[in-house]
Amino acid sequence: MHNLHANFVKILKICKKFSYGLVNDLGNIPRRGVVPRFSDLEVIALSLTGELLGIDSENNLFDRLKEYQKTSAISSVAASSMTVARTHTSCVRLSVSV
C-alpha cells in the first residue's frame, strides 16, 4: 500500500469517475490560457495520495517524490512539473478552505 505510483494511478481513476462532465479530456477545468502539463485532476490525485499515505506536509510529499523519481521511472512530465503542482495544490487548498 506504500507504492506511491500505484496509489496515485488508482486515485486518479477514481477522480476521473467523479469528475465526469466537470473537466475536459485532458483533466483540466475548462478555462482560457495555456494548458498546463500537469492536469488539475493529477494535482488533486497527488494531494489525495499524499493524504492517504499519511504525508501531512506538501514539502515532505515533494521530497518523497524526488526520492521516488531517483529509484523508479516516474514520468518526466510529473517530475518537471513538481513546482507547478506544489503551487497549484496550495491554491486549491486555499480555495477549498475559504
N, C-alpha and C positions, 0 to 999 in steps of 0.2 A: 504494500500500500504506500510505500515511500518513494515509488518511482515517479519523479516529477513529471516527466513527459507523458507517461501513460495516464496519470490522473488528469493532466491538462487536456489531453485528447478526449477523455470521457466527459469532462465538464464542458468542453467546447461543444460537443454533440448535444448535450442537454440544453445549453444556452441557445443553440440554433433551433431546437424544437420549440422552446418557449418564446422565441423572438420572431416567429413566423409572421410575416407581414409588416413588422416594425423596422426591419433592416433590409438593405439591398442585397444583391447576390454576393457582394464582397464582405458582408458582415458589418457594414457601416450604417449608422443612422444617416438618412439622406440629408445632405447639406451642400451648399456651394463651396467651391475651393478645391484645393489639392487633395487628392485621395491618399490617405496615409497608407504606409506599407504594413503597419500593424493595425488590424481592424479593431473596431470598437468591441466586437464580441470576443476577440482574442485577449484584449486588455481585461475585460470583465472575467473571462475564464481564468486568466493568470492570477488575478486578485483572489478569486474564489479558491483556486488551487492552493495558494499560499495560506489562506484561512483554514482550509481542510487539513493541511499538513501541520498546522499549529504554528505557522510563521507569522508572528504578530506585526513585525516591522517590515515595511517595504524595503528598507536598506538591507535587512537580513535576507529577504527574498531575492533581491538582485545579486547579493553576494553569492547565494546558493546557485543562482542561475549561471553566474560566471564559473563557479566550480563545476557545475554540471556540463557546461559548454566545453571545458577542458577535458573532461573524462568521457564524453559521448558526443554523438553527432546531433547537435541541435541546429535548426535551420539558420542559415546566415541572415535571413530577414529578421527573425526573432532576436538574434544576437546583436545585430546592428541597431535594432530599434528599442533597446532596453531603456535608454534615457527618455525616449519619446513616450514609451509605455509608463514609465515612472511618473512623468509629468501628467499624462492623461489620467492615470489612476488616481492621482491626488485630486485632480479637478472633478472627477466623477464622484469620489468620496465626499468632497466638499458640497457638491450639488445635492447629493442624497441626504446629507446631514442637515441641510437647510430646510 
